[in-house]
Amino acid sequence: MNSAAPGDAVAALMPFLTARQFNADTLNGFVAVCDRLRGELDLSARLDVAERLRIAPPTADVVRLSSVLFHLTGDLYHYQHILHYLHLGGDSVPPQLMHYVYWGMARQLFMGMAAPEKADSFLVCDLFRFYEALIDGIAGRWGIVPARRAPRPGPIRRAVVVTNQFLGTRHQPSRDAFDFAHRLQAECGVETAILNANLMPLRVEGLFVPPFLGEVEARYEGAATVEMYGRHVRMASFTGRAFDAAKLRAIVACVDDLDPDVLIAFGGSNVAADLVARADARPVVCLPTTSGPTTSLAHLVLGYGDGDPTAALPPLYRAPFAARFRPFNFGFFLPPTAAAPGDFGLGDVPFVFAVVGTRLDQEVDGAFLALLEEVLDRCPGAVIAFAGEVAGLPGRLAASRHAARLRSLGHVDDIRAFHARCGAVLNPPRQGGGGSAAIAIGDGVPVVTLAAGDVAAVVGPDLRVADRGAYVERAAALFADGGLRARLGALARRRFADTVDRRHSVARLLALCEEARAMPSGGRDLSPASQGSQP
């Protein structure tokens, strides 16, 4: 990298950092410049750029500048600067901006963009406390404090699953929210509805870079009975794009109308459920949809897979998480399939590796592509097929020295028929992907994964590998050795049947909901002092 590069990078950023007006095209151009610089400059040059802009800031817009500096460097100092600025702003900072910034940061952490040096404490200290301030700000400044409801006698008869997003059958978390609700109804006799709050950001509220906007399905607005795989569940949806007091009041009123014995917060950062929990209005149980620590104010926060995600937290911040944690396995189910293997345009290639996901444009980065090229070097004649909607990935695949053996298929409707065509699944280094891995092991397809993230939690220790070298060796061995494929495929099926199959999870979920319901009023004090040094 030549010595002029940092100066050129600052010059490229300056028009966007100093602009007074933005529209969608301007914001997209801003993000494109940041992405290009992150890709073209090495870390030392990016740190140089960030230091120049930090010392001589060209704008007083702290959110804009510091989010760009994080995007270039991964240094959580810049996110801490934003949080301190917003905290100090007090009531002058609107809850809409706090909410928008919170989700922007959470998304970048989920995508693995943070450098590791501050990561251990940032999520469970800085960002968690900011989220608490967001919930308290909504309650205090907008006057949204759900009323306490006296529990009905007897067992739980009515539950509401509160989700931040419901997009239909092509969206794994939506399938899971529906499945839990239906199973509680069909297997446990609990009248269950889904409340589709749509409380991820749905419009831009500030110049946080890169912006994060959730998807919303307008067709679900209002009350309806939704169908999935021949099963039916009632659902109430709020699809308005504004994050404001009116929408939250309507959601809280809907909770009161449904009058559940327990709220199940489907996933963390569940503002609607956490307003109820913070007011101690009804028992709330959080069902995390990803591994690791969960941002939630629920009375109980369940596990996702094997182990206790709170065990490795810094002792200074562990207590409020550990006190509310309960062991649980999220579990998955196998969707219907046509059973017969499809061709998927792959022809007569002798061996297919699969890479599956909904964020492959981000997850299949240069480092992972280089790893896949090493795998193909060891596996003559094999191809790697990518299943999932993408935009930029095909162009990157075309630039690879193995371009002819890297096939982007787009969205695949019948993923299990696709599995029948594949010899193994290769998992990118990522936080998500647990649902696709669960379906693969349920179908007896070995998964190659490093020992971190949701996929590692789902597939268990037998299918994890220690490092990049072991990853290539495992993939090459699965290609070359049919006996190994059969043995690991059998282990995968057993793992699904014994542990991952959701039939093991629903009765346990209901028991934990009963535990939360039995907790004394006010039992959800999150302060470390109140929790002492509980294990």
TIGURO-312567 format. One record per residue (C-alpha): residue number from 1; residue in one letter; x, y, z. Coordinates in steps of 0.5 Angstrom, whole numbers. Example, Ala and Ser with C-alpha at 12.3 -4.5 7.8 and 13.67 -1.06 7.14 Angstrom:
2
k_r_c1_c2_c3
1_a_25_-9_16 $
2_s_27_-2_14 $
This chain:
535
k_r_c1_c2_c3
1_m_0_0_0 $
2_n_3_7_-2 $
3_s_4_12_3 $
4_a_-1_17_0 $
5_a_-7_12_1 $
6_p_-9_14_8 $
7_g_-9_22_5 $
8_d_-13_19_-1 $
9_a_-18_16_4 $
10_v_-19_22_8 $
11_a_-20_26_2 $
12_a_-25_21_-1 $
13_l_-29_21_6 $
14_m_-29_28_7 $
15_p_-35_30_2 $
16_f_-39_25_6 $
17_l_-37_27_13 $
18_t_-38_34_12 $
19_a_-45_34_8 $
20_r_-51_37_11 $
21_q_-56_34_7 $
22_f_-57_26_5 $
23_n_-62_22_1 $
24_a_-62_15_0 $
25_d_-57_15_-6 $
26_t_-52_20_-2 $
27_l_-52_15_4 $
28_n_-51_9_-1 $
29_g_-45_12_-4 $
30_f_-42_14_3 $
31_v_-43_6_5 $
32_a_-40_4_-2 $
33_v_-34_9_0 $
34_c_-33_6_7 $
35_d_-33_-1_4 $
36_r_-28_0_-1 $
37_l_-23_3_3 $
38_r_-24_-3_8 $
39_g_-23_-8_3 $
40_e_-17_-4_-1 $
41_l_-13_-1_5 $
42_d_-9_-6_10 $
43_l_-11_-5_18 $
44_s_-5_0_19 $
45_a_-7_4_14 $
46_r_-14_4_16 $
47_l_-12_6_23 $
48_d_-8_12_20 $
49_v_-14_14_17 $
50_a_-18_13_23 $
51_e_-13_17_27 $
52_r_-13_23_23 $
53_l_-20_24_23 $
54_r_-21_23_30 $
55_i_-15_28_32 $
56_a_-18_33_27 $
57_p_-26_31_26 $
58_p_-29_35_20 $
59_t_-36_34_23 $
60_a_-39_35_30 $
61_d_-44_29_28 $
62_v_-41_24_33 $
63_v_-45_18_31 $
64_r_-43_19_23 $
65_l_-36_20_25 $
66_s_-35_15_30 $
67_s_-39_9_26 $
68_v_-35_11_20 $
69_l_-28_10_24 $
70_f_-31_3_27 $
71_h_-33_1_20 $
72_l_-26_2_18 $
73_t_-22_-1_24 $
74_g_-27_-5_28 $
75_d_-24_-1_34 $
76_l_-30_-1_39 $
77_y_-27_5_43 $
78_h_-31_9_37 $
79_y_-38_5_39 $
80_q_-36_7_46 $
81_h_-35_14_44 $
82_i_-42_14_41 $
83_l_-45_11_47 $
84_h_-42_16_52 $
85_y_-45_22_47 $
86_l_-52_19_47 $
87_h_-52_18_55 $
88_l_-49_25_56 $
89_g_-55_28_52 $
90_g_-60_25_56 $
91_d_-67_27_55 $
92_s_-65_31_48 $
93_v_-63_25_45 $
94_p_-70_22_42 $
95_p_-71_14_43 $
96_q_-72_13_36 $
97_l_-64_15_35 $
98_m_-62_11_41 $
99_h_-66_5_38 $
100_y_-63_6_31 $
101_v_-56_7_34 $
102_y_-57_1_38 $
103_w_-59_-4_32 $
104_g_-54_-1_28 $
105_m_-48_-3_33 $
106_a_-52_-10_35 $
107_r_-52_-12_27 $
108_q_-44_-10_26 $
109_l_-43_-14_33 $
110_f_-47_-20_30 $
111_m_-43_-20_23 $
112_g_-36_-21_27 $
113_m_-34_-14_25 $
114_a_-31_-12_32 $
115_a_-24_-13_34 $
116_p_-23_-18_39 $
117_e_-19_-13_44 $
118_k_-25_-10_48 $
119_a_-31_-15_45 $
120_d_-31_-19_52 $
121_s_-34_-13_56 $
122_f_-37_-9_51 $
123_l_-44_-13_49 $
124_v_-45_-15_56 $
125_c_-43_-8_59 $
126_d_-43_-2_55 $
127_l_-49_-4_50 $
128_f_-53_-8_55 $
129_r_-53_-2_59 $
130_f_-55_3_53 $
131_y_-61_-2_52 $
132_e_-63_-1_59 $
133_a_-63_6_58 $
134_l_-67_5_52 $
135_i_-72_1_55 $
136_d_-73_6_61 $
137_g_-73_12_56 $
138_i_-79_9_53 $
139_a_-82_8_59 $
140_g_-81_14_62 $
141_r_-81_19_57 $
142_w_-86_16_52 $
143_g_-90_14_59 $
144_i_-91_7_56 $
145_v_-91_3_63 $
146_p_-95_-4_62 $
147_a_-100_-5_68 $
148_r_-99_-11_72 $
149_r_-103_-16_72 $
150_a_-105_-21_77 $
151_p_-104_-28_75 $
152_r_-109_-33_74 $
153_p_-110_-39_78 $
154_g_-108_-46_75 $
155_p_-103_-48_70 $
156_i_-101_-43_64 $
157_r_-107_-43_59 $
158_r_-105_-38_55 $
159_a_-98_-35_52 $
160_v_-96_-30_47 $
161_v_-89_-31_43 $
162_v_-87_-24_41 $
163_t_-82_-23_35 $
164_n_-78_-17_32 $
165_q_-80_-20_25 $
166_f_-84_-25_21 $
167_l_-83_-26_14 $
168_g_-86_-33_12 $
169_t_-83_-39_10 $
170_r_-77_-37_7 $
171_h_-74_-34_13 $
172_q_-71_-39_18 $
173_p_-73_-35_25 $
174_s_-80_-34_22 $
175_r_-81_-42_21 $
176_d_-78_-43_28 $
177_a_-83_-38_32 $
178_f_-89_-41_28 $
179_d_-86_-48_30 $
180_f_-86_-46_37 $
181_a_-92_-43_38 $
182_h_-96_-49_34 $
183_r_-92_-54_38 $
184_l_-94_-50_45 $
185_q_-102_-50_42 $
186_a_-102_-57_39 $
187_e_-97_-61_44 $
188_c_-98_-58_51 $
189_g_-105_-55_50 $
190_v_-103_-48_51 $
191_e_-107_-43_47 $
192_t_-102_-39_43 $
193_a_-101_-33_39 $
194_i_-95_-30_35 $
195_l_-95_-22_36 $
196_n_-91_-20_30 $
197_a_-88_-13_33 $
198_n_-83_-11_27 $
199_l_-79_-7_32 $
200_m_-73_-7_28 $
201_p_-71_-1_25 $
202_l_-75_0_19 $
203_r_-73_7_17 $
204_v_-67_11_17 $
205_e_-67_15_24 $
206_g_-59_18_23 $
207_l_-53_18_20 $
208_f_-50_11_23 $
209_v_-46_8_18 $
210_p_-47_2_15 $
211_p_-55_3_16 $
212_f_-59_-3_18 $
213_l_-66_-3_16 $
214_g_-70_-10_18 $
215_e_-75_-13_13 $
216_v_-82_-12_14 $
217_e_-88_-16_10 $
218_a_-94_-11_10 $
219_r_-99_-17_8 $
220_y_-99_-19_15 $
221_e_-101_-13_18 $
222_g_-107_-13_23 $
223_a_-110_-20_26 $
224_a_-110_-26_22 $
225_t_-109_-34_22 $
226_v_-102_-35_19 $
227_e_-101_-42_15 $
228_m_-95_-46_15 $
229_y_-94_-53_12 $
230_g_-101_-54_14 $
231_r_-101_-52_21 $
232_h_-105_-45_23 $
233_v_-103_-40_29 $
234_r_-106_-34_30 $
235_m_-102_-27_29 $
236_a_-102_-20_30 $
237_s_-98_-16_26 $
238_f_-96_-8_27 $
239_t_-92_-7_20 $
240_g_-92_1_21 $
241_r_-85_3_19 $
242_a_-84_9_25 $
243_f_-81_7_31 $
244_d_-85_11_36 $
245_a_-90_12_42 $
246_a_-96_10_38 $
247_k_-94_4_35 $
248_l_-91_2_42 $
249_r_-98_3_45 $
250_a_-101_-1_40 $
251_i_-97_-7_41 $
252_v_-98_-6_49 $
253_a_-105_-5_48 $
254_c_-105_-12_44 $
255_v_-101_-16_49 $
256_d_-107_-13_54 $
257_d_-112_-16_50 $
258_l_-109_-22_48 $
259_d_-108_-23_56 $
260_p_-103_-28_56 $
261_d_-100_-32_62 $
262_v_-93_-31_60 $
263_l_-90_-27_54 $
264_i_-84_-31_50 $
265_a_-79_-26_48 $
266_f_-77_-30_41 $
267_g_-70_-27_41 $
268_g_-66_-22_44 $
269_s_-67_-14_44 $
270_n_-74_-15_44 $
271_v_-77_-8_46 $
272_a_-84_-10_47 $
273_a_-83_-16_51 $
274_d_-78_-12_55 $
275_l_-82_-6_57 $
276_v_-87_-11_60 $
277_a_-81_-15_64 $
278_r_-78_-8_66 $
279_a_-85_-6_69 $
280_d_-86_-13_72 $
281_a_-93_-13_69 $
282_r_-93_-21_66 $
283_p_-88_-26_67 $
284_v_-83_-26_61 $
285_v_-78_-31_58 $
286_c_-73_-30_53 $
287_l_-72_-35_48 $
288_p_-65_-33_44 $
289_t_-65_-35_37 $
290_t_-57_-35_37 $
291_s_-51_-37_41 $
292_g_-47_-33_46 $
293_p_-50_-27_51 $
294_t_-57_-25_50 $
295_t_-59_-18_51 $
296_s_-66_-18_54 $
297_l_-69_-16_61 $
298_a_-74_-22_61 $
299_h_-74_-25_68 $
300_l_-71_-32_65 $
301_v_-66_-32_59 $
302_l_-66_-39_56 $
303_g_-60_-43_53 $
304_y_-59_-44_45 $
305_g_-55_-50_45 $
306_d_-50_-54_50 $
307_g_-47_-50_55 $
308_d_-47_-44_59 $
309_p_-46_-37_55 $
310_t_-45_-33_61 $
311_a_-40_-38_64 $
312_a_-34_-34_60 $
313_l_-37_-27_62 $
314_p_-32_-22_65 $
315_p_-34_-23_73 $
316_l_-35_-16_74 $
317_y_-41_-16_69 $
318_r_-43_-24_69 $
319_a_-48_-24_75 $
320_p_-54_-20_72 $
321_f_-54_-25_66 $
322_a_-52_-31_70 $
323_a_-58_-31_75 $
324_r_-63_-31_70 $
325_f_-60_-36_65 $
326_r_-63_-43_65 $
327_p_-60_-49_61 $
328_f_-64_-50_54 $
329_n_-63_-53_47 $
330_f_-67_-48_42 $
331_g_-68_-54_37 $
332_f_-70_-55_30 $
333_f_-75_-59_26 $
334_l_-74_-61_19 $
335_p_-78_-58_14 $
336_p_-82_-62_9 $
337_t_-78_-64_2 $
338_a_-80_-67_-4 $
339_a_-75_-73_-2 $
340_a_-72_-74_-9 $
341_p_-65_-71_-10 $
342_g_-65_-65_-15 $
343_d_-60_-63_-20 $
344_f_-60_-55_-19 $
345_g_-56_-54_-25 $
346_l_-50_-58_-22 $
347_g_-50_-64_-28 $
348_d_-46_-70_-27 $
349_v_-40_-67_-22 $
350_p_-38_-72_-18 $
351_f_-38_-69_-11 $
352_v_-42_-62_-9 $
353_f_-40_-58_-2 $
354_a_-45_-54_0 $
355_v_-45_-47_3 $
356_v_-52_-45_6 $
357_g_-54_-38_8 $
358_t_-58_-32_8 $
359_r_-53_-27_9 $
360_l_-47_-30_4 $
361_d_-46_-23_1 $
362_q_-43_-21_7 $
363_e_-40_-28_10 $
364_v_-37_-31_4 $
365_d_-31_-26_4 $
366_g_-24_-26_2 $
367_a_-21_-30_7 $
368_f_-27_-35_7 $
369_l_-26_-35_-1 $
370_a_-19_-37_0 $
371_l_-20_-42_5 $
372_l_-25_-45_0 $
373_e_-20_-45_-6 $
374_e_-15_-49_-1 $
375_v_-21_-54_-1 $
376_l_-22_-55_-8 $
377_d_-14_-55_-9 $
378_r_-15_-62_-5 $
379_c_-21_-64_-8 $
380_p_-20_-65_-16 $
381_g_-27_-65_-19 $
382_a_-31_-63_-14 $
383_v_-35_-56_-14 $
384_i_-38_-52_-8 $
385_a_-45_-49_-9 $
386_f_-48_-43_-5 $
387_a_-55_-44_-3 $
388_g_-58_-37_-1 $
389_e_-60_-30_-4 $
390_v_-54_-26_-6 $
391_a_-53_-20_-10 $
392_g_-45_-19_-10 $
393_l_-43_-26_-9 $
394_p_-43_-28_-16 $
395_g_-38_-23_-18 $
396_r_-33_-25_-13 $
397_l_-34_-32_-15 $
398_a_-32_-30_-22 $
399_a_-26_-27_-20 $
400_s_-23_-33_-17 $
401_r_-18_-38_-20 $
402_h_-23_-44_-19 $
403_a_-29_-40_-22 $
404_a_-32_-45_-26 $
405_r_-32_-50_-19 $
406_l_-36_-44_-15 $
407_r_-43_-44_-17 $
408_s_-48_-39_-14 $
409_l_-55_-42_-14 $
410_g_-59_-37_-11 $
411_h_-65_-38_-6 $
412_v_-67_-46_-6 $
413_d_-74_-48_-4 $
414_d_-73_-55_-2 $
415_i_-66_-55_2 $
416_r_-67_-62_4 $
417_a_-67_-64_-4 $
418_f_-61_-60_-5 $
419_h_-58_-64_1 $
420_a_-59_-70_-2 $
421_r_-54_-68_-8 $
422_c_-49_-66_-3 $
423_g_-43_-69_0 $
424_a_-42_-64_6 $
425_v_-43_-57_8 $
426_l_-38_-52_9 $
427_n_-40_-47_14 $
428_p_-37_-40_14 $
429_p_-34_-37_20 $
430_r_-40_-33_23 $
431_q_-45_-32_28 $
432_g_-51_-35_25 $
433_g_-53_-41_21 $
434_g_-55_-45_26 $
435_g_-62_-47_23 $
436_s_-59_-49_16 $
437_a_-54_-53_20 $
438_a_-59_-57_24 $
439_i_-63_-59_17 $
440_a_-56_-61_14 $
441_i_-55_-66_20 $
442_g_-62_-68_21 $
443_d_-61_-70_13 $
444_g_-54_-74_15 $
445_v_-50_-69_11 $
446_p_-43_-68_15 $
447_v_-42_-60_17 $
448_v_-35_-58_17 $
449_t_-34_-52_22 $
450_l_-30_-48_26 $
451_a_-31_-48_34 $
452_a_-35_-42_35 $
453_g_-42_-39_33 $
454_d_-49_-42_32 $
455_v_-47_-48_28 $
456_a_-42_-50_32 $
457_a_-47_-50_38 $
458_v_-52_-54_34 $
459_v_-47_-59_31 $
460_g_-44_-61_37 $
461_p_-36_-63_38 $
462_d_-36_-69_33 $
463_l_-36_-64_27 $
464_r_-32_-58_30 $
465_v_-25_-57_28 $
466_a_-20_-53_31 $
467_d_-17_-49_26 $
468_r_-16_-47_19 $
469_g_-11_-53_17 $
470_a_-16_-58_20 $
471_y_-22_-55_16 $
472_v_-18_-56_10 $
473_e_-16_-63_12 $
474_r_-23_-65_14 $
475_a_-26_-63_8 $
476_a_-21_-66_4 $
477_a_-22_-73_8 $
478_l_-30_-72_7 $
479_f_-29_-72_-1 $
480_a_-24_-78_-1 $
481_d_-27_-82_4 $
482_g_-34_-85_3 $
483_g_-33_-89_10 $
484_l_-31_-83_14 $
485_r_-37_-79_10 $
486_a_-42_-85_12 $
487_r_-39_-85_20 $
488_l_-40_-77_21 $
489_g_-47_-77_17 $
490_a_-49_-82_22 $
491_l_-46_-78_28 $
492_a_-50_-72_25 $
493_r_-56_-76_25 $
494_r_-56_-78_32 $
495_r_-54_-71_34 $
496_f_-60_-69_31 $
497_a_-65_-74_34 $
498_d_-62_-74_41 $
499_t_-61_-67_42 $
500_v_-63_-62_36 $
501_d_-70_-65_35 $
502_r_-75_-59_37 $
503_r_-79_-65_40 $
504_h_-74_-65_46 $
505_s_-75_-57_47 $
506_v_-82_-55_48 $
507_a_-84_-59_55 $
508_r_-78_-56_58 $
509_l_-80_-49_55 $
510_l_-87_-49_58 $
511_a_-84_-51_65 $
512_l_-79_-45_65 $
513_c_-85_-41_63 $
514_e_-88_-44_69 $
515_e_-82_-42_73 $
516_a_-82_-35_71 $
517_r_-89_-35_73 $
518_a_-88_-37_80 $
519_m_-83_-32_81 $
520_p_-84_-27_86 $
521_s_-87_-20_84 $
522_g_-81_-15_82 $
523_g_-76_-21_82 $
524_r_-72_-19_76 $
525_d_-68_-14_79 $
526_l_-62_-14_74 $
527_s_-57_-10_78 $
528_p_-50_-13_80 $
529_a_-51_-11_87 $
530_s_-58_-15_88 $
531_q_-55_-21_85 $
532_g_-49_-21_89 $
533_s_-44_-27_87 $
534_q_-49_-32_84 $
535_p_-45_-37_80 $
